[in-house]
Amino acid sequence: MKQKSGFSGQIGFVLAAAGSAVGVGNLWRFPYLAAKDGGGLFLIIYLVLVLTVGFTLLTTDIAIGRKTGKSAIYAYESMRKKWKFLGVITFIVPVIIMTYYAVIGGWILKYIAIYILGSGKEAVADNCFTNFITSPSSVWYGIIFMLLTAIIVYNGVEKGIERVSKFIMPVLLVMVVGIAIFSLTLKTTLDDGTVRTGLQGLKVYLTPDMSGITVQKFLQVSLDAMSQLFFSLSVSMGIMITYGSYMRKEDNIESSVRQIEVFDTLVAFLSGLIIVPAVFVFSGGDENALNAGPSLMFITLPNVFKEMLGGQIVGAVFFLLVVLAAMTSSISLMETVVSIVEERFHWKRIPSCLIVTGISFLIGLLSVFGYSIWSDFTIFHMQFLDFFDYISNNIMMPIVALMTCVLVGFVVKTTFVEDEIEKNARFRVKGLYRVMIKFICPICMLLILFSALFLKL
């Protein structure tokens, strides 16, 4: 097998990995959970989990990838031959996510077109979003998004993924900081003369709300933070194993993980700084107006932009920001699948990209038409896209993480990861890592699985 191409240095690796971690979940789920779960209370719990659970899972994936030099299926097989099944499960996760992620990317492209080519009024028209996703013609936007992803992946790791990430991630950070500052300056006067400001919304976002706190509520907030962290960092889906296999041996894994966590958490925090104050100001202070998911992104926020001075420009910049975040995540998903196809069939990159793109498109049609011509068909009362999201994020990824903890903690032992980290630097939190990978992280994954299987279905 020919030598893999790789990242040119630690900066390229960190920006690419951070690009994978920063996705639409940072923009439409994190702010909602922060507002729902007590503002600063959620933020504090989330930060603690980032520094412990997040660090452990992210470090493990990257170390496995770099040590084995292989993508997920063959990385797990090289650790223990009988554990190849875990690599297969890991491979299936990005295959599923990639198909519906392109559909969501298509939705974002549609709204960019609305704000750039029009006045933005179409975005707040009655049932605009519903009419769009229930139209079979929405498939074309998803195709465009998937083709853009495929072109970047086709160009390889250094010339494609790294080059694009080095451009997109700084631009994304500047944009999110700029819009966040603008959001804090917002101000409106209600019909009764009450003045609502962005700084009041900031207070709602940052102040820990301990009113009515119980043990049950605290556990629910912790579970929400744990779930968001787990999905946000791109762990347990083969991405960080694949990117780790492209990482240079002389680069420091521990510091790289910290940098990825800082970038991902910063963007998530700033996203809340954009959305919570803006929705607070233009919803008359109604915190319940801040819902989650597509309805926040494509219904609530366009109505907020409508009330702003210069709302069309803000809307255009915001959705451009969102599509950049979605694109870097989509790139990592496709690269993970393409790398496994290349290893398995010994194909070159062009046919691998074409096959993966074609299959993703065909499977993605289920998500597109699940809202239109196949809307009567549901699985557990969920449309195809919602089911794919549920099964991959809530079931398969926690299973992969749980089994990886068992494999590293008790089968190959933690020295498998520790030795790789210590090739060029001291592992400063080795003791914490051992406790987390053996005991704390497995418990966290079991809690996520229990919640998904018995509380959400």
C-alpha positions in Angstrom: 0.0 0.0 0.0 1.4 3.4 -0.9 2.3 5.9 1.8 -0.6 8.1 2.8 -0.5 11.8 2.2 -0.9 13.9 5.3 -1.1 17.3 6.8 1.9 19.6 6.4 2.0 20.5 10.0 0.2 20.9 13.3 -1.6 24.1 12.4 -3.1 22.4 9.3 -4.2 19.4 11.3 -5.7 21.5 14.1 -7.7 23.7 11.7 -9.0 20.7 9.7 -10.0 18.9 12.8 -11.5 22.0 14.3 -13.4 22.5 11.1 -14.8 19.0 11.4 -15.9 19.6 15.0 -17.5 23.0 14.2 -20.7 22.2 12.5 -24.4 23.3 12.4 -24.9 21.7 15.8 -22.7 24.5 17.3 -25.1 27.1 15.7 -28.5 25.6 16.1 -28.3 23.3 19.1 -25.8 24.8 21.6 -27.5 28.2 22.0 -30.9 26.5 22.5 -29.6 24.2 25.2 -27.8 27.0 26.9 -31.0 29.1 27.1 -33.1 26.1 28.1 -30.8 24.7 30.7 -30.1 27.7 32.9 -27.7 29.8 30.9 -24.4 29.9 32.8 -25.2 26.7 34.6 -25.1 24.8 31.3 -22.0 26.7 30.1 -20.1 25.7 33.3 -21.1 22.1 33.1 -20.3 22.0 29.4 -16.8 23.4 30.0 -16.0 20.9 32.7 -17.1 18.1 30.3 -15.0 19.5 27.5 -11.9 19.4 29.6 -12.5 15.8 30.8 -14.8 13.6 28.7 -14.2 15.5 25.5 -10.5 15.5 25.9 -10.4 11.8 26.6 -12.5 10.7 23.6 -10.8 13.1 21.2 -7.3 12.2 22.4 -8.1 8.5 22.0 -9.4 8.7 18.4 -6.4 10.8 17.2 -3.8 8.6 19.0 -5.4 5.5 17.5 -5.3 7.0 14.0 -1.7 8.2 14.2 -0.3 5.0 15.8 -1.9 2.7 13.3 -1.7 5.0 10.3 -5.0 3.6 9.1 -8.6 4.6 8.8 -11.2 3.3 11.2 -11.9 -0.2 10.1 -8.3 -1.3 9.7 -7.2 0.8 12.8 -9.4 -1.2 15.1 -8.4 -4.5 13.3 -4.7 -3.7 13.8 -5.4 -3.1 17.5 -7.2 -6.5 17.9 -8.2 -8.6 15.0 -11.5 -9.6 16.6 -12.4 -5.9 17.1 -12.7 -5.2 13.4 -16.5 -5.2 13.8 -16.1 -1.9 15.8 -14.4 -0.3 12.8 -17.2 -1.4 10.6 -19.8 0.2 12.9 -17.6 3.3 12.9 -17.5 3.3 9.1 -21.3 3.2 8.9 -21.8 6.3 11.0 -20.3 8.9 8.6 -21.9 7.1 5.7 -25.3 7.7 7.3 -24.6 11.3 8.5 -23.0 12.4 5.2 -26.2 11.6 3.2 -28.5 13.8 5.3 -25.8 16.4 6.1 -25.7 17.3 2.4 -29.5 17.8 2.5 -29.1 20.3 5.4 -26.3 21.9 3.5 -28.7 22.4 0.6 -31.2 24.1 2.8 -28.5 26.5 3.9 -27.5 27.3 0.3 -31.2 28.1 -0.4 -31.3 30.7 2.3 -28.0 32.2 1.2 -29.6 32.6 -2.3 -32.7 34.2 -0.7 -30.7 36.8 1.2 -28.1 37.5 -1.6 -30.3 37.4 -4.7 -33.4 38.7 -3.1 -34.4 41.1 -0.3 -34.7 38.4 2.3 -38.5 38.8 2.5 -39.1 35.4 1.0 -37.4 33.8 4.1 -40.2 35.2 6.4 -43.1 34.4 4.1 -45.7 32.0 5.4 -44.4 28.4 5.4 -41.3 29.4 3.3 -39.2 26.7 4.9 -41.9 24.0 4.9 -42.8 24.7 1.3 -39.1 24.4 0.3 -38.3 21.1 2.0 -41.6 19.5 0.9 -40.7 20.4 -2.8 -38.8 17.6 -4.7 -36.8 20.4 -6.4 -35.0 21.0 -3.1 -32.8 18.1 -4.1 -30.7 20.3 -6.5 -29.4 22.4 -3.6 -28.2 19.3 -1.8 -26.5 18.1 -5.0 -24.6 21.4 -5.3 -23.5 21.1 -1.7 -22.4 17.5 -2.1 -20.5 18.3 -5.3 -18.6 21.2 -3.7 -17.6 18.8 -0.9 -16.5 16.1 -3.3 -14.3 18.6 -5.3 -12.4 19.5 -2.1 -12.0 15.9 -1.0 -10.8 14.9 -4.4 -7.9 17.3 -4.2 -6.5 15.4 -1.2 -5.4 16.1 2.3 -2.8 18.8 1.9 -4.0 20.5 -1.3 -7.7 20.1 -0.6 -8.8 19.7 3.0 -5.9 21.5 4.7 -5.8 24.4 2.2 -9.5 24.9 2.4 -9.5 24.7 6.2 -6.7 27.2 6.6 -8.9 29.7 4.6 -12.3 28.9 6.0 -11.6 28.6 9.7 -10.0 32.0 10.2 -12.8 33.6 8.1 -15.4 31.7 10.1 -14.0 32.9 13.4 -13.8 36.6 12.2 -17.4 36.3 11.0 -18.8 34.8 14.2 -16.9 37.4 16.3 -18.2 40.2 14.2 -21.9 39.1 14.3 -21.6 38.4 18.0 -20.5 42.0 18.7 -23.3 43.3 16.4 -25.8 41.2 18.3 -24.8 42.7 21.6 -25.6 46.2 20.2 -29.1 45.4 19.3 -31.9 47.3 20.9 -35.7 47.6 20.4 -38.6 49.2 22.2 -41.8 47.2 22.7 -45.3 48.6 22.3 -45.6 49.2 26.1 -42.4 51.2 26.1 -40.2 48.5 27.5 -36.6 48.5 26.1 -35.0 45.3 25.2 -31.2 45.2 24.6 -28.6 42.7 23.5 -26.8 43.2 26.8 -29.9 42.0 28.6 -29.9 38.9 26.4 -26.2 38.4 27.3 -27.2 38.4 30.9 -29.8 35.7 30.3 -27.1 33.7 28.4 -24.3 34.0 31.0 -26.1 34.1 34.4 -26.5 30.6 36.0 -30.2 30.2 36.6 -30.5 28.1 39.8 -34.2 28.7 40.2 -36.1 25.4 40.8 -32.9 23.4 40.6 -33.3 19.8 41.7 -31.1 16.8 41.5 -33.2 15.5 38.5 -32.9 18.9 36.7 -29.2 19.1 37.3 -28.7 15.6 35.9 -30.8 16.5 32.8 -28.7 19.6 32.2 -25.6 17.5 32.6 -26.9 14.9 30.1 -27.8 17.7 27.6 -24.3 19.1 27.9 -22.8 15.7 27.6 -24.8 14.9 24.5 -23.9 18.2 22.8 -20.2 17.8 23.6 -20.3 14.2 22.3 -21.8 15.2 19.0 -19.9 18.5 18.6 -16.3 17.1 18.7 -16.6 14.6 15.8 -15.6 11.7 18.0 -16.6 8.0 17.6 -17.4 8.3 13.9 -14.0 7.6 12.4 -13.2 11.2 11.5 -10.6 11.9 14.1 -9.0 8.4 13.6 -8.7 9.2 9.9 -7.4 12.7 10.5 -5.0 11.3 13.1 -3.6 8.9 10.5 -2.6 12.0 8.5 -0.9 13.7 11.5 2.9 14.0 11.5 4.7 11.9 14.2 6.6 15.0 15.4 3.4 16.9 16.2 2.1 17.1 19.8 -1.2 15.3 20.2 -2.1 16.7 23.6 -1.6 20.3 22.7 -3.4 19.7 19.4 -6.5 18.3 21.2 -6.5 21.3 23.5 -6.4 23.7 20.5 -9.3 21.9 18.8 -11.4 22.0 21.9 -10.7 25.7 22.4 -11.7 26.5 18.8 -14.8 24.4 18.8 -16.0 25.6 22.2 -15.2 29.2 21.3 -17.3 29.0 18.2 -20.2 27.3 20.1 -20.0 30.0 22.8 -20.0 32.9 20.3 -22.9 31.3 18.4 -24.9 31.6 21.6 -23.7 35.2 21.9 -25.2 35.8 18.4 -28.4 34.0 18.8 -29.6 34.3 22.4 -29.4 38.1 22.7 -30.9 38.6 19.2 -33.8 36.3 19.8 -34.3 37.8 23.3 -34.4 41.4 21.9 -36.8 40.7 19.0 -39.1 38.2 20.7 -40.0 40.7 23.4 -38.0 38.9 26.0 -39.7 35.6 25.5 -37.0 33.1 26.2 -39.3 30.3 25.0 -39.0 31.7 21.4 -35.5 30.1 21.3 -36.3 26.7 19.9 -33.8 24.1 18.5 -32.8 22.7 15.2 -34.1 23.7 11.7 -37.0 25.8 13.1 -34.4 28.0 14.9 -32.2 28.4 11.9 -34.7 28.7 9.1 -37.8 30.2 10.8 -37.0 32.0 14.0 -33.8 33.7 12.9 -35.1 35.0 9.6 -37.9 36.7 11.6 -35.3 38.2 13.9 -33.3 39.5 10.9 -36.5 41.0 9.5 -36.7 43.3 12.5 -33.1 44.4 12.4 -31.8 47.4 10.6 -29.7 46.0 7.8 -31.2 42.6 8.4 -30.7 41.4 4.8 -27.0 41.9 5.1 -26.8 40.3 8.6 -28.9 37.3 7.3 -26.6 36.8 4.2 -23.5 36.9 6.4 -25.0 34.6 9.0 -26.0 31.9 6.5 -22.6 32.2 4.8 -21.1 31.5 8.2 -23.4 28.5 8.6 -22.5 27.0 5.2 -18.8 27.4 5.9 -19.3 25.5 9.2 -21.4 22.8 7.5 -18.9 22.5 4.6 -15.9 21.8 6.8 -17.9 19.1 8.7 -19.1 17.6 5.4 -15.6 17.4 4.1 -14.4 15.4 7.1 -17.3 13.0 6.7 -16.7 12.3 3.1 -12.9 12.1 3.6 -13.4 9.4 6.3 -15.5 7.3 3.9 -13.3 7.9 0.9 -10.1 6.9 2.9 -11.7 3.6 3.9 -12.8 2.9 0.3 -9.2 3.6 -0.9 -7.8 1.2 1.7 -10.3 -1.5 1.2 -10.4 -1.6 -2.6 -6.9 -0.1 -3.4 -8.6 2.4 -5.7 -7.3 5.8 -6.6 -8.9 9.0 -5.2 -11.0 9.9 -8.3 -13.0 6.6 -8.5 -13.3 6.5 -4.7 -14.7 10.0 -4.6 -17.1 9.3 -7.5 -18.4 6.1 -6.0 -18.9 7.6 -2.5 -20.6 10.7 -3.9 -22.9 8.6 -6.1 -23.9 6.3 -3.3 -24.4 9.2 -0.9 -26.6 11.0 -3.4 -28.8 7.9 -3.8 -29.2 7.3 -0.1 -29.7 11.1 0.4 -32.7 11.0 -1.7 -34.5 9.3 1.2 -33.9 12.3 3.3 -34.9 14.7 0.6 -38.1 13.0 -0.5 -38.9 12.0 3.1 -40.4 15.4 3.5 -42.2 15.4 0.2 -43.3 12.5 -2.0 -42.4 9.9 0.6 -43.7 11.9 3.6 -46.3 9.3 4.5 -43.6 6.7 5.2 -42.0 7.0 8.7 -39.8 5.0 11.0 -40.8 5.1 14.7 -42.9 8.2 13.7 -39.8 9.9 12.3 -39.0 11.1 8.8 -36.0 9.5 7.1 -33.7 12.4 7.9 -34.7 12.5 11.6 -34.4 8.7 11.9 -30.9 8.8 10.3 -29.9 11.5 12.7 -31.3 9.7 15.7 -29.8 6.3 14.9 -26.3 7.6 14.1 -26.0 10.3 16.8 -27.9 8.8 19.7 -27.3 5.0 19.2 -24.3 4.2 17.0 -21.9 6.9 18.2 -22.3 6.2 21.9 -21.9 2.5 21.2 -18.7 3.1 19.3 -17.4 5.4 22.1 -18.3 2.8 24.8 -16.7 -0.1 23.0 -13.6 2.0 22.3 -13.3 2.8 26.0 -13.5 -0.9 26.8 -10.9 -1.8 24.1 -8.4 0.9 25.2 -9.0 0.7 28.9 -9.1 -3.1 29.4 -8.0 -5.0 26.3 -5.0 -3.3 24.7 -4.5 -1.1 27.9 -4.1 2.6 28.1 -0.4 2.4 27.3 -1.5 1.9 23.7 -2.6 5.6 23.6 -0.2 6.9 26.2 2.9 5.7 24.4 1.8 7.4 21.2 1.2 10.7 22.9 4.6 10.5 24.7 6.6 10.0 21.5 7.5 13.7 21.6 6.1 15.1 24.8 5.2 14.3 28.4 1.5 13.3 28.8 0.6 15.8 31.5 -2.8 14.4 32.5 -2.0 10.6 32.2 -3.6 9.8 35.5 -6.8 11.7 34.7 -6.9 10.0 31.2 -6.7 6.5 32.8 -9.6 7.2 35.1 -11.7 8.8 32.4 -11.2 6.1 29.7 -11.8 3.2 32.1 -14.6 4.4 34.3 -16.1 7.9 33.7 -16.5 7.9 29.9 -18.2 4.5 29.8 -20.7 5.6 32.4 -21.4 8.8 30.4 -21.9 6.8 27.2 -24.3 4.4 29.0 -26.3 7.4 30.2 -26.6 8.8 26.7 -27.7 5.4 25.4 -30.3 5.0 28.2 -31.6 8.5 27.4 -31.9 7.8 23.7 -33.5 4.3 24.0 -35.9 4.9 26.9 -36.6 8.6 27.1 -36.7 9.7 23.5 -38.3 6.9 21.6 
